[in-house]
Amino acid sequence: MSDAVARACSSRMAQPRMLGDLLLYRLGRLVGAAGLPAARLFQGRYGITRREWRMLALLAEGGAMHPSALAVQAQLDRARTSRAISSVVARGWARRSAHASDQRYALVELTEAGRQLHAQLFPEIAALNRQLLGALPPETVDALDLALQRLQAQAEHMAATCALPKARGRRGRARPGP
């Protein structure tokens, strides 16, 4: 958004004055509140973590993937992705297989048990999604969908062109680059 557009807009999000006006803060709170029923469903009924669910869902939709591609899709670092993959493999929901011509190149894919778990869990997650969106009229849901697409594209552009220094780790050391 250009500065002129931001100045002309009276929305508290366009001209934030406090933490509660910031889009990322509000989205984080929404994810936290709306994610609670999903987490209870994952963990309580199915004994699965959010990361494990994310791996299952991505593999169900995208088919067999290389772990680094899965990390990109899941928006997780490679270490967290590796741990999540190891967990779903250990639980029998996925398998890791080496590429025939290069043993270093592995693919991860769902097992039949993983496909069955996804088939059971996805409709329940979709129902939670519908329940949340039920607070909005259909035309607002459509506008939100378009707005989220535009915000995602803008965020990806900002991330690709960001000239700020890399984030520091918990102990103040600079994190290594990709």
C-alpha positions as CSV (number, residue, x, y, z in Angstrom):
1,M,0.0,0.0,0.0
2,S,1.4,3.4,-0.9
3,D,1.8,6.1,1.8
4,A,-0.9,8.2,0.0
5,V,-3.4,5.3,0.2
6,A,-2.5,4.6,3.8
7,R,-3.0,8.3,4.7
8,A,-6.4,8.4,2.9
9,C,-7.6,5.3,4.7
10,S,-9.2,5.8,8.1
11,S,-8.9,2.2,9.1
12,R,-7.1,1.5,12.4
13,M,-5.2,-1.2,10.6
14,A,-4.0,1.2,7.9
15,Q,-2.8,3.7,10.5
16,P,-2.0,1.5,13.5
17,R,-1.5,3.4,16.8
18,M,-1.3,0.4,19.2
19,L,-0.6,-3.3,19.2
20,G,-4.2,-4.3,18.7
21,D,-4.3,-2.3,15.4
22,L,-1.5,-4.4,13.8
23,L,-2.6,-6.9,11.2
24,L,-0.1,-9.5,12.1
25,Y,-1.0,-9.3,15.8
26,R,-4.7,-9.6,15.1
27,L,-4.0,-12.6,12.7
28,G,-1.9,-14.3,15.4
29,R,-4.7,-13.9,17.9
30,L,-7.2,-15.2,15.4
31,V,-5.1,-18.3,14.7
32,G,-4.5,-18.8,18.4
33,A,-8.3,-18.7,19.2
34,A,-9.5,-20.6,16.1
35,G,-6.7,-23.1,16.3
36,L,-7.6,-24.2,19.8
37,P,-10.6,-26.4,18.7
38,A,-8.5,-27.8,15.9
39,A,-5.6,-28.6,18.2
40,R,-8.0,-30.3,20.6
41,L,-9.4,-32.3,17.7
42,F,-5.9,-33.3,16.4
43,Q,-4.4,-34.1,19.8
44,G,-7.4,-35.3,21.8
45,R,-9.2,-37.4,19.3
46,Y,-6.4,-38.4,17.0
47,G,-3.2,-38.0,19.0
48,I,-1.6,-36.0,16.2
49,T,0.3,-32.7,16.4
50,R,-0.3,-29.6,14.2
51,R,3.0,-30.2,12.4
52,E,2.1,-33.9,11.8
53,W,-1.3,-32.8,10.5
54,R,0.4,-30.3,8.2
55,M,2.7,-33.0,6.8
56,L,-0.2,-35.4,6.3
57,A,-2.4,-32.8,4.6
58,L,0.4,-31.5,2.3
59,L,1.3,-35.1,1.3
60,A,-2.3,-36.0,0.7
61,E,-2.8,-33.0,-1.6
62,G,0.6,-32.9,-3.3
63,G,1.6,-36.6,-3.4
64,A,5.2,-37.7,-2.8
65,M,7.6,-34.9,-2.1
66,H,11.2,-34.3,-1.3
67,P,11.7,-33.2,2.3
68,S,13.0,-29.7,1.3
69,A,9.9,-29.1,-0.9
70,L,7.8,-30.2,2.0
71,A,9.6,-27.7,4.2
72,V,8.8,-24.9,1.8
73,Q,5.2,-25.9,1.5
74,A,4.8,-26.2,5.3
75,Q,6.7,-23.0,5.9
76,L,8.9,-24.7,8.4
77,D,12.6,-24.8,8.7
78,R,14.3,-28.1,7.6
79,A,15.0,-29.3,11.1
80,R,11.4,-29.0,12.2
81,T,10.2,-30.5,9.0
82,S,12.7,-33.4,9.4
83,R,11.4,-34.0,12.9
84,A,7.8,-34.0,11.8
85,I,8.6,-36.3,8.9
86,S,10.4,-38.7,11.2
87,S,7.4,-38.7,13.5
88,V,4.8,-39.5,10.8
89,V,7.1,-42.1,9.4
90,A,7.5,-43.7,12.9
91,R,3.8,-43.7,13.4
92,G,3.2,-45.5,10.1
93,W,1.4,-42.6,8.3
94,A,4.2,-42.0,5.8
95,R,7.2,-43.6,4.3
96,R,10.5,-42.2,3.2
97,S,12.1,-43.9,0.2
98,A,15.4,-43.2,-1.5
99,H,15.5,-42.3,-5.2
100,A,16.7,-45.2,-7.3
101,S,19.5,-43.3,-9.0
102,D,20.6,-41.2,-6.0
103,Q,20.3,-42.6,-2.5
104,R,20.7,-39.1,-1.0
105,Y,17.5,-37.9,-2.7
106,A,14.5,-39.1,-0.6
107,L,10.8,-38.9,-1.2
108,V,8.2,-38.8,1.4
109,E,4.7,-40.2,0.7
110,L,1.6,-41.2,2.7
111,T,1.0,-44.8,3.5
112,E,-2.5,-46.2,3.3
113,A,-2.9,-45.6,7.1
114,G,-1.9,-41.9,6.5
115,R,-4.4,-41.6,3.7
116,Q,-7.1,-43.1,5.9
117,L,-6.2,-40.8,8.8
118,H,-6.3,-37.8,6.4
119,A,-9.7,-38.9,5.0
120,Q,-11.1,-39.1,8.5
121,L,-9.6,-35.9,9.9
122,F,-10.0,-33.5,6.9
123,P,-13.8,-33.4,7.0
124,E,-13.8,-32.5,10.7
125,I,-11.2,-29.7,10.1
126,A,-13.3,-28.5,7.2
127,A,-16.4,-28.4,9.4
128,L,-14.5,-26.2,11.9
129,N,-13.5,-24.0,9.0
130,R,-17.1,-23.6,7.9
131,Q,-18.2,-22.9,11.5
132,L,-15.6,-20.1,11.8
133,L,-16.5,-18.6,8.5
134,G,-20.2,-18.9,9.4
135,A,-19.8,-15.6,11.3
136,L,-19.5,-13.8,7.9
137,P,-22.0,-13.5,5.0
138,P,-20.9,-15.3,1.8
139,E,-19.9,-12.1,0.0
140,T,-17.6,-11.2,2.8
141,V,-16.0,-14.7,2.7
142,D,-15.4,-14.1,-1.0
143,A,-13.9,-10.7,-0.3
144,L,-11.7,-12.2,2.5
145,D,-10.5,-14.9,0.2
146,L,-9.4,-12.3,-2.4
147,A,-7.9,-10.1,0.3
148,L,-5.9,-13.0,1.7
149,Q,-4.6,-13.9,-1.8
150,R,-3.4,-10.3,-2.3
151,L,-1.9,-10.1,1.2
152,Q,0.0,-13.4,0.6
153,A,1.4,-12.1,-2.7
154,Q,2.5,-8.8,-1.1
155,A,4.0,-10.6,1.9
156,E,6.0,-12.9,-0.4
157,H,7.2,-9.9,-2.4
158,M,8.2,-8.1,0.8
159,A,10.1,-11.2,2.0
160,A,11.9,-11.6,-1.3
161,T,13.0,-7.9,-1.4
162,C,13.7,-7.4,2.4
163,A,17.0,-5.6,2.9
164,L,16.9,-5.9,6.7
165,P,19.4,-8.0,8.6
166,K,18.5,-11.6,9.3
167,A,16.8,-12.4,12.6
168,R,18.9,-13.4,15.6
169,G,18.6,-16.6,17.5
170,R,17.5,-16.8,21.1
171,R,21.0,-16.2,22.4
172,G,21.6,-13.1,20.2
173,R,23.8,-14.8,17.6
174,A,22.9,-14.2,13.9
175,R,21.2,-17.2,12.4
176,P,23.0,-18.8,9.4
177,G,21.7,-18.1,6.0
178,P,19.8,-20.6,3.9
